[in-house]
Amino acid sequence: MSRCPVVSIAFFHAHNSADSDNISFNTQRDTVGEKLVELDELQKKKNDLKALTDSLEVYQKYLQSVVDASDIFNSTTDVLLRHTVLVSADKVARDQESEHKKRARDIQNEIVNLHKQLREQMFVLEGELANKKKVLELEKEKTSKVEMQLGKDTSHALDKLRSQGEIHMTIENFFGRLHIKHRDSVPSHIDMLQSIKTQLMDIQEFTTSWDQQQQKQQQEQQQQPQQPQV
């Protein structure tokens, strides 16, 4: 015997209604679970914040004690603002100190380089002076040899020569060796002697002047202050 269509339809609706109730219950259960998890997380955050607040309470009390003992602070906010200003000022001071130290190092390096350049210049000048001294010694030696030779020649000539002609020849010989230029193409022997005498006096004056100049330079170098060691 087959089922009645009305009973079948009623059974179908009852079965679907039960399934819907189960789905709704599961959804509500999941929602409640999620809410419970969120609630647990919020409670945990609340506990963490309370623990942080409790740990910072000692600082709050300290700041409040500073305010109570001070005549310039009206609240803990003023203390914190002052701290912020001081920290900023300290950073500026440290930056300036670092800049000053860097500048001091740069100046020290400049001084070292300057001393090095001065030492190099002194070394070059000393070398040039030594070379000039050598040239002077050579010139003095040549002049001394010429004077000695002229003296020997003159003494030998005066001892050996007796006649006027020989004396004239000696004068002409000295005059030619000194390469003296005269305004007259053929000067007299008196003019030759005078020119020779003038030439010898010029040589002697040059030597004396050079010696005096060297002595003066040596004295000035001795009087100059010593360069500080770096």
C-alpha positions as CSV (number, residue, x, y, z in Angstrom):
1,M,0.0,0.0,0.0
2,S,1.5,3.3,-1.0
3,R,1.9,6.3,1.3
4,C,-0.4,9.2,1.2
5,P,0.9,12.2,-0.7
6,V,-0.1,14.5,2.1
7,V,1.8,12.5,4.8
8,S,4.9,12.4,2.6
9,I,4.9,16.2,2.1
10,A,4.5,16.8,5.8
11,F,7.4,14.4,6.6
12,F,9.6,16.2,4.0
13,H,8.8,19.6,5.5
14,A,9.5,18.3,9.1
15,H,12.8,16.9,8.0
16,N,13.9,20.1,6.3
17,S,12.9,22.1,9.3
18,A,15.1,19.9,11.5
19,D,18.1,20.4,9.2
20,S,17.6,24.2,9.3
21,D,17.5,24.2,13.0
22,N,20.7,22.2,13.1
23,I,22.4,24.7,10.7
24,S,21.2,27.7,12.7
25,F,22.5,26.1,15.9
26,N,25.9,25.3,14.5
27,T,26.1,28.9,13.1
28,Q,25.2,30.4,16.5
29,R,27.6,28.0,18.2
30,D,30.5,29.1,15.9
31,T,29.6,32.8,16.4
32,V,29.5,32.3,20.2
33,G,32.9,30.6,20.0
34,E,34.4,33.4,18.0
35,K,33.0,35.9,20.4
36,L,34.5,33.9,23.3
37,V,37.9,34.0,21.6
38,E,37.6,37.7,21.0
39,L,36.6,38.1,24.6
40,D,39.6,36.1,25.8
41,E,41.9,38.2,23.6
42,L,40.4,41.4,24.9
43,Q,40.7,40.2,28.5
44,K,44.4,39.3,27.8
45,K,45.0,42.8,26.4
46,K,43.3,44.3,29.4
47,N,45.5,42.3,31.7
48,D,48.6,43.3,29.8
49,L,47.6,47.0,29.9
50,K,46.9,46.7,33.6
51,A,50.3,45.1,34.2
52,L,52.0,47.8,32.1
53,T,50.1,50.5,34.0
54,D,51.1,48.9,37.3
55,S,54.7,48.8,36.3
56,L,54.6,52.5,35.2
57,E,52.8,53.6,38.4
58,V,56.1,53.9,40.2
59,Y,57.3,56.4,37.6
60,Q,54.1,58.3,37.8
61,K,54.5,58.5,41.5
62,Y,58.1,59.7,41.1
63,L,57.0,62.4,38.6
64,Q,54.3,63.5,40.9
65,S,56.7,63.8,43.7
66,V,58.9,66.0,41.5
67,V,55.9,68.2,40.8
68,D,55.0,68.4,44.5
69,A,58.6,69.3,45.4
70,S,59.1,71.8,42.6
71,D,58.1,75.4,42.2
72,I,58.3,75.4,38.4
73,F,56.3,72.3,37.5
74,N,52.5,72.3,37.6
75,S,52.0,68.8,36.4
76,T,53.8,65.7,35.3
77,T,53.2,66.7,31.7
78,D,55.5,69.7,32.4
79,V,58.2,67.4,33.7
80,L,58.0,65.2,30.7
81,L,58.1,68.3,28.4
82,R,61.2,69.6,30.2
83,H,62.8,66.1,29.9
84,T,62.1,66.2,26.1
85,V,63.6,69.7,25.8
86,L,66.7,68.6,27.8
87,V,67.2,65.5,25.7
88,S,67.0,67.6,22.6
89,A,69.4,70.2,24.0
90,D,71.8,67.4,25.0
91,K,71.7,66.0,21.5
92,V,72.5,69.4,20.0
93,A,75.3,69.9,22.5
94,R,76.8,66.5,21.6
95,D,76.5,67.2,17.9
96,Q,78.3,70.5,18.4
97,E,80.9,68.8,20.5
98,S,81.5,66.3,17.8
99,E,81.7,69.1,15.2
100,H,84.2,71.0,17.4
101,K,86.4,67.9,17.8
102,K,86.3,67.4,14.1
103,R,87.3,71.0,13.5
104,A,90.1,70.7,16.0
105,R,91.4,67.6,14.2
106,D,91.3,69.4,10.9
107,I,93.2,72.4,12.4
108,Q,95.8,70.0,13.9
109,N,96.3,68.4,10.5
110,E,96.7,71.8,8.9
111,I,99.3,72.7,11.4
112,V,101.2,69.4,10.8
113,N,101.1,70.0,7.1
114,L,102.2,73.6,7.5
115,H,105.2,72.4,9.6
116,K,106.0,69.8,7.0
117,Q,106.0,72.4,4.3
118,L,108.2,74.8,6.3
119,R,110.7,72.0,7.0
120,E,110.8,71.2,3.3
121,Q,111.3,74.8,2.4
122,M,114.1,75.1,5.0
123,F,115.7,72.0,3.5
124,V,115.6,73.5,0.1
125,L,116.9,76.9,1.3
126,E,119.7,75.2,3.2
127,G,120.7,73.3,0.1
128,E,120.7,76.5,-2.0
129,L,122.8,78.2,0.7
130,A,125.3,75.3,0.7
131,N,125.6,75.5,-3.1
132,K,126.2,79.2,-2.9
133,K,128.8,78.8,-0.3
134,K,130.6,76.2,-2.5
135,V,130.4,78.6,-5.4
136,L,131.8,81.4,-3.2
137,E,134.6,79.2,-1.9
138,L,135.5,78.3,-5.5
139,E,135.5,82.0,-6.5
140,K,137.6,83.0,-3.5
141,E,140.0,80.2,-4.3
142,K,140.2,81.4,-7.8
143,T,140.7,85.0,-6.7
144,S,143.3,84.0,-4.2
145,K,145.2,82.0,-6.9
146,V,145.0,85.0,-9.2
147,E,146.2,87.3,-6.5
148,M,149.0,85.0,-5.6
149,Q,149.9,84.5,-9.2
150,L,149.8,88.3,-9.8
151,G,151.9,88.8,-6.7
152,K,154.4,86.2,-7.7
153,D,154.5,87.6,-11.2
154,T,154.8,91.1,-10.0
155,S,157.6,90.2,-7.5
156,H,159.4,88.1,-10.1
157,A,159.0,90.8,-12.7
158,L,160.3,93.6,-10.4
159,D,163.2,91.5,-9.3
160,K,164.1,90.3,-12.8
161,L,163.3,93.2,-15.0
162,R,165.6,96.1,-14.9
163,S,165.0,98.0,-18.1
164,Q,162.1,100.3,-18.8
165,G,161.1,98.2,-21.8
166,E,160.9,95.0,-19.7
167,I,158.7,96.9,-17.2
168,H,156.5,98.1,-19.9
169,M,156.1,94.6,-21.3
170,T,155.2,93.3,-17.8
171,I,152.6,96.0,-17.4
172,E,151.1,95.2,-20.8
173,N,151.1,91.5,-19.9
174,F,149.1,92.0,-16.7
175,F,146.8,94.4,-18.4
176,G,146.1,91.8,-21.1
177,R,145.6,88.9,-18.7
178,L,143.0,90.9,-16.7
179,H,141.0,91.6,-19.9
180,I,140.6,95.3,-18.9
181,K,138.8,97.5,-21.4
182,H,140.1,101.1,-21.6
183,R,138.5,104.1,-23.2
184,D,141.8,104.6,-25.2
185,S,142.6,102.1,-27.8
186,V,146.3,102.3,-26.9
187,P,146.4,103.4,-23.2
188,S,149.6,104.6,-21.6
189,H,151.5,102.4,-19.2
190,I,150.5,104.7,-16.3
191,D,146.8,104.2,-17.3
192,M,147.4,100.4,-17.5
193,L,148.9,100.4,-14.0
194,Q,146.0,102.4,-12.7
195,S,143.5,100.1,-14.3
196,I,145.3,97.0,-12.9
197,K,145.2,98.6,-9.4
198,T,141.5,99.4,-9.7
199,Q,140.7,95.9,-10.9
200,L,142.6,94.4,-7.9
201,M,140.8,96.8,-5.5
202,D,137.4,95.8,-7.0
203,I,138.2,92.1,-6.5
204,Q,139.3,92.8,-2.9
205,E,136.2,94.8,-2.2
206,F,133.9,92.1,-3.7
207,T,135.5,89.4,-1.5
208,T,135.2,91.5,1.7
209,S,131.6,92.4,0.9
210,W,130.7,88.8,0.3
211,D,132.3,87.6,3.5
212,Q,130.4,90.3,5.5
213,Q,127.1,89.3,3.9
214,Q,127.7,85.6,4.7
215,Q,128.5,86.4,8.3
216,K,125.4,88.5,8.6
217,Q,123.2,85.7,7.2
218,Q,124.7,83.2,9.7
219,Q,124.0,85.6,12.6
220,E,120.4,86.0,11.5
221,Q,119.9,82.3,11.2
222,Q,121.3,81.8,14.7
223,Q,118.9,84.4,16.1
224,Q,115.8,82.9,14.4
225,P,113.6,81.0,16.9
226,Q,113.6,77.2,16.6
227,Q,110.4,75.7,14.9
228,P,108.3,73.7,17.5
229,Q,108.5,70.0,17.1
230,V,105.1,68.4,15.9
